[in-house]
Amino acid sequence: MDVHVPRAITEGLRLRSVDALTAQEDGARRFADADLLDRAAAPGHVLFTSDVDLLTEATQRQRTGRPFAGLVYAHQLHVTIGQCVRDLELIAIAGEPGQLGGCVEFLPLR
């Protein structure tokens, strides 16, 4: 979870037994966007954010072929906390490890 993600999303996922790690808990609170995306990729974690700058970084990596483990983006005005929790749970349960590598997924899922 990026530093901008509301705590209620993380807690909602944990209540549903979805493993979620925040940047704060990982000691990455002050990381630059590129470094945060790299940090998430090290253990193969997909990063969730509502930060358009991270979306820009991931898009640039797609264009240049620079790898990352995946990004899930939700515009904070276009999705509710409940939708985020439900959609992220679905991604966690239905997805396979590495499936989102180099991809950007947008919430809400359709």
C-alpha positions as CSV (number, residue, x, y, z in Angstrom):
1,M,0.0,0.0,0.0
2,D,1.3,3.4,-1.0
3,V,1.5,6.0,1.8
4,H,-1.6,7.8,0.4
5,V,-3.9,4.8,0.8
6,P,-6.6,5.3,3.5
7,R,-6.0,3.0,6.5
8,A,-9.6,1.7,6.2
9,I,-8.7,0.0,2.9
10,T,-5.7,-1.8,4.5
11,E,-7.8,-2.8,7.5
12,G,-10.7,-3.9,5.4
13,L,-8.4,-6.2,3.4
14,R,-6.8,-7.6,6.6
15,L,-10.3,-8.4,8.0
16,R,-10.8,-10.5,4.8
17,S,-7.5,-12.3,5.4
18,V,-5.7,-10.5,2.6
19,D,-2.0,-9.9,3.2
20,A,-1.4,-6.2,3.0
21,L,1.7,-4.3,3.8
22,T,1.8,-0.5,4.0
23,A,4.8,1.6,2.9
24,Q,4.8,3.0,6.5
25,E,5.1,-0.5,8.0
26,D,7.8,-1.4,5.5
27,G,9.9,1.7,6.4
28,A,9.3,3.1,2.9
29,R,7.2,6.2,3.9
30,R,9.6,8.7,2.4
31,F,10.7,6.8,-0.7
32,A,10.5,8.5,-4.1
33,D,7.9,7.0,-6.4
34,A,10.4,5.0,-8.5
35,D,12.0,3.6,-5.3
36,L,8.7,2.6,-3.8
37,L,7.8,0.8,-7.0
38,D,11.1,-1.0,-6.9
39,R,10.7,-1.8,-3.2
40,A,7.4,-3.4,-3.8
41,A,8.8,-5.5,-6.7
42,A,11.7,-6.9,-4.7
43,P,9.4,-9.5,-2.9
44,G,7.0,-9.5,-5.9
45,H,4.3,-7.3,-4.3
46,V,1.9,-5.4,-6.4
47,L,1.6,-1.8,-5.3
48,F,-1.8,-0.1,-4.7
49,T,-2.0,3.7,-5.0
50,S,-4.2,6.7,-5.6
51,D,-1.2,8.8,-6.5
52,V,-1.2,9.9,-10.1
53,D,2.6,10.4,-10.0
54,L,3.0,6.6,-9.3
55,L,0.7,5.9,-12.2
56,T,2.9,8.1,-14.4
57,E,6.0,6.2,-13.2
58,A,4.5,2.9,-14.0
59,T,3.3,4.1,-17.4
60,Q,6.8,5.3,-18.2
61,R,8.3,1.9,-17.2
62,Q,5.8,0.2,-19.5
63,R,7.0,2.4,-22.4
64,T,10.7,1.8,-21.7
65,G,10.4,-1.8,-20.8
66,R,11.7,-1.3,-17.2
67,P,10.2,-4.0,-15.1
68,F,7.9,-3.7,-12.0
69,A,5.7,-6.1,-10.2
70,G,2.4,-4.4,-11.1
71,L,0.4,-1.4,-10.0
72,V,-3.2,-1.1,-9.0
73,Y,-4.5,2.5,-9.3
74,A,-7.7,4.0,-8.0
75,H,-8.6,7.7,-8.4
76,Q,-9.7,8.7,-5.0
77,L,-12.8,10.5,-6.3
78,H,-14.0,7.7,-8.5
79,V,-14.0,4.7,-6.2
80,T,-15.2,4.1,-2.6
81,I,-13.3,2.5,0.1
82,G,-15.7,-0.5,0.0
83,Q,-15.1,-0.9,-3.8
84,C,-11.4,-0.8,-3.3
85,V,-11.5,-3.5,-0.6
86,R,-13.8,-5.7,-2.7
87,D,-11.8,-5.3,-5.9
88,L,-8.4,-5.7,-4.2
89,E,-9.6,-8.8,-2.5
90,L,-10.7,-10.2,-5.8
91,I,-7.3,-9.4,-7.4
92,A,-5.6,-11.1,-4.4
93,I,-7.7,-14.2,-4.4
94,A,-8.2,-14.7,-8.2
95,G,-4.8,-13.6,-9.3
96,E,-1.7,-15.7,-9.7
97,P,1.8,-14.6,-8.4
98,G,3.5,-12.5,-11.1
99,Q,0.3,-12.1,-13.2
100,L,0.3,-8.3,-12.9
101,G,4.0,-8.0,-13.6
102,G,4.5,-4.9,-15.8
103,C,0.8,-4.1,-15.8
104,V,-1.4,-1.4,-14.4
105,E,-4.9,-2.3,-13.3
106,F,-7.5,0.4,-12.6
107,L,-10.2,0.3,-10.0
108,P,-13.1,0.0,-9.9
109,L,-13.0,-3.3,-11.8
110,R,-15.6,-3.6,-14.5
